[in-house]
Amino acid sequence: MNRLFTNYKERREIIAKSPISFSHLKRINIAAGILHLITGILMLSLGVLLEWNQPVYTFYLKFDISQMPFKVLPNPQILFTASYLGAMVASFPLISALAHFLIAYPKNKDYVENLKKGMNPYRWYEYAFSSSIMIVLIATFVGVWDFWSLVMIFVLNAMMIMFGYLMELINQSTEKTNWTPFILGCISGSPMDCNVRVFCFSNHFYGHESACICLRNFLRMLHCFQHLRFKHGSSIQRRWTMERLLIRRKSLHYSKPSG
């Protein structure tokens, strides 16, 4: 019988027998940190050259009691103007570089101990900030300019990511995988994702055609970047590399006929 899933005891045994050493992981994290740092500096330099300012509004109510019945109207006010949005994109690789250096040096001992348990909380901490900034910028580009809407998008995305951390935390000592954090993460992330997509499609139907084509291509690029970072990158993680391969190798070993 193929055993593609193991309990926490077997996972820890597999991790302990992994041919990848912790010193090797440290060197990889240092190299990845340097690469992200160089990328971030280049993006920051180029972003400063692109002067892209975007006002951020509040939409509180205005009561008009000069006539009856009185009217309640939205009263958009500019709260602040976000400048050099292009430079803000550089925050993604810079935050990632910081995370790599933290787990390679001051937090390396905790990082190693967590890996032995099949966890990597620092990648969730880093991604909670970097991906939340990313989705807020995407929302700004498609027309979500209300300050409190952007705050809610940031918080919901961060919660969705931290449910991933909770998934690892709960299942580090369970015989059967508990999917509750995953389900709650999907629920918390869905309204945020729908909000951004509705604005994007609304721009497609009501906006200028050429502008919408550029906007769609730009969003596809950011979506691919976000997907690749989530899949391969906040930090180099043992659980998502050798553990999977070793579990599959072990399951194939169990499936062979005896004798």
C-alpha positions in Angstrom: 0.0 0.0 0.0 1.4 3.4 -1.0 1.9 5.7 2.1 2.2 9.2 0.8 1.3 10.7 4.2 3.1 9.9 7.5 2.4 10.9 11.1 4.5 13.4 13.0 6.9 10.8 14.4 7.8 9.4 11.0 8.2 12.9 9.6 10.7 13.8 12.3 12.6 10.6 11.7 12.8 11.4 8.0 13.9 15.0 8.6 16.6 13.7 11.0 18.0 11.4 8.4 17.9 14.0 5.6 21.2 14.2 3.7 20.9 18.1 3.7 22.8 19.4 6.6 21.8 22.5 8.6 25.2 24.2 7.7 24.3 23.7 4.0 20.9 25.3 4.6 22.7 28.2 6.3 24.9 28.8 3.3 21.8 28.6 1.0 20.0 31.2 3.1 23.0 33.5 3.1 23.2 33.2 -0.7 19.5 33.8 -1.1 19.6 36.8 1.2 22.4 38.4 -0.8 20.5 37.7 -4.1 17.3 39.3 -2.7 19.2 42.2 -1.3 20.8 43.0 -4.7 17.5 42.6 -6.4 15.8 44.9 -3.9 18.5 47.6 -4.2 18.2 47.5 -8.0 14.4 47.7 -7.8 14.5 50.5 -5.3 16.9 52.5 -7.6 14.7 52.1 -10.6 11.6 52.7 -8.6 12.8 56.1 -7.5 13.1 57.1 -11.1 9.4 56.3 -11.6 7.4 59.1 -10.0 4.0 57.6 -9.4 1.8 59.3 -6.9 -1.5 58.0 -5.7 -3.9 59.8 -3.3 -5.5 57.6 -0.6 -9.0 58.7 0.5 -11.4 58.4 3.4 -15.1 58.2 2.6 -16.9 59.4 5.7 -20.4 60.6 5.6 -21.6 64.2 5.1 -25.0 65.2 6.4 -26.9 67.9 4.5 -29.7 69.2 6.7 -30.4 72.4 4.7 -33.5 70.7 3.4 -35.9 68.1 4.5 -35.8 65.2 4.2 -32.0 65.6 5.0 -29.5 63.8 2.8 -26.6 61.6 3.7 -23.8 61.8 1.1 -20.3 60.3 0.8 -17.6 62.9 1.5 -14.3 61.7 0.0 -11.2 63.4 1.5 -7.6 62.9 0.6 -5.9 61.4 3.8 -2.4 61.3 2.3 -0.7 60.8 -1.1 1.5 57.7 -1.6 4.6 58.6 -3.5 7.0 56.5 -5.6 4.8 53.4 -5.6 7.4 51.8 -7.9 9.9 52.0 -5.1 7.5 50.3 -2.7 7.7 47.2 -4.9 11.3 46.8 -3.7 10.0 46.1 -0.2 9.2 42.5 -1.2 12.8 41.3 -1.9 14.2 43.6 0.8 12.0 42.0 3.5 12.8 38.6 2.1 16.5 39.4 2.3 16.1 40.4 5.9 14.3 37.2 6.7 17.1 35.1 5.1 19.8 36.9 7.1 17.8 36.6 10.4 17.5 32.8 10.1 21.1 32.5 8.9 22.6 34.4 11.8 20.8 35.6 15.0 17.8 33.2 14.7 19.6 30.2 13.2 19.4 28.1 16.4 15.6 28.6 16.6 15.3 28.0 12.9 17.1 24.7 13.1 15.1 23.5 16.1 11.8 24.4 14.3 13.0 22.5 11.2 13.6 19.4 13.3 9.9 19.6 14.2 8.8 20.1 10.6 8.1 23.8 11.1 9.4 27.1 9.7 7.5 30.0 11.3 9.9 32.7 10.1 8.8 32.2 6.5 5.2 32.8 7.6 6.2 36.0 9.5 8.0 37.3 6.5 5.3 36.5 4.0 2.6 38.0 6.2 4.2 41.4 5.7 5.7 41.1 2.2 2.6 39.5 0.5 0.2 41.9 2.4 2.2 44.9 1.0 2.0 43.3 -2.4 -1.7 42.8 -2.4 -2.3 46.3 -1.1 -0.3 47.7 -4.0 -2.2 45.5 -6.5 -5.5 46.8 -5.0 -4.2 50.4 -5.3 -3.3 49.8 -8.9 -6.8 48.6 -9.8 -8.6 51.5 -8.0 -9.1 50.5 -4.3 -8.2 54.0 -2.9 -10.1 53.9 0.4 -7.7 53.9 3.3 -9.8 51.6 5.5 -10.4 49.1 2.7 -6.7 48.9 2.1 -6.2 48.3 5.9 -8.7 45.5 5.8 -7.1 43.9 2.8 -3.7 44.0 4.5 -5.0 42.5 7.7 -7.1 39.7 6.0 -4.1 38.7 3.8 -1.8 38.6 6.9 -4.3 36.5 8.7 -4.6 34.1 5.7 -0.8 33.7 5.8 -0.7 33.2 9.6 -3.3 30.4 9.3 -0.5 28.6 7.4 1.7 29.0 10.4 -1.1 27.7 12.6 -1.5 24.7 10.3 2.2 23.8 11.0 1.9 24.6 14.7 -1.2 22.4 15.2 0.0 19.5 13.1 3.5 19.2 14.5 2.3 16.5 16.9 -0.9 15.1 15.4 -1.5 11.5 14.1 -4.0 12.8 11.6 -3.7 16.2 9.7 -6.0 18.9 11.0 -7.2 21.0 8.1 -9.1 23.6 10.1 -6.5 26.4 9.8 -6.3 25.8 6.0 -10.1 26.1 5.7 -10.2 29.3 7.9 -7.3 30.7 5.8 -9.2 30.2 2.6 -12.3 31.9 4.1 -10.3 34.9 5.4 -8.5 35.3 2.0 -11.5 34.9 -0.3 -13.2 38.3 0.3 -10.0 40.2 -0.2 -9.3 38.3 -3.4 -12.8 38.9 -4.7 -12.6 42.6 -3.9 -9.5 43.1 -6.0 -10.8 41.0 -8.8 -14.2 42.9 -8.9 -12.3 46.2 -9.2 -10.1 44.7 -12.0 -13.0 43.4 -14.0 -15.0 46.6 -13.4 -12.0 48.5 -14.9 -12.1 46.2 -17.9 -15.8 46.8 -18.6 -15.9 50.5 -17.9 -12.4 51.7 -18.5 -10.3 52.4 -21.6 -9.5 49.3 -23.6 -5.7 49.9 -24.0 -5.3 50.9 -20.3 -7.1 47.7 -19.3 -4.8 45.5 -21.5 -1.7 47.1 -19.8 -3.4 46.6 -16.4 -4.2 42.9 -17.0 -0.6 42.2 -18.1 0.8 44.0 -15.1 -1.5 42.1 -12.7 -0.5 38.8 -14.3 3.2 39.6 -13.8 2.6 40.4 -10.1 0.4 37.3 -9.7 3.1 35.1 -11.1 5.7 36.8 -8.9 3.5 36.2 -5.8 2.9 32.6 -6.7 6.6 31.8 -7.2 7.5 33.5 -4.0 4.9 31.5 -2.1 5.9 28.2 -3.7 9.7 28.5 -3.7 10.7 31.3 -1.6 10.1 33.2 1.6 12.9 31.1 3.0 14.7 27.9 2.0 12.6 25.3 3.7 13.5 21.7 4.3 10.0 20.5 4.7 9.0 21.4 1.2 12.1 19.9 -0.5 13.8 16.8 0.9 11.0 15.8 3.2 8.5 15.3 0.4 11.1 13.4 -1.7 12.0 11.2 1.2 8.4 10.5 2.2 7.7 9.5 -1.4 10.8 7.3 -1.4 9.7 5.7 1.8 6.2 5.1 0.5 7.6 3.4 -2.6 9.8 1.2 -0.4 6.6 0.1 1.5 4.8 -0.6 -1.7 7.4 -3.1 -2.9 6.4 -6.8 -2.5 8.2 -8.6 0.3 10.5 -11.5 -0.4 
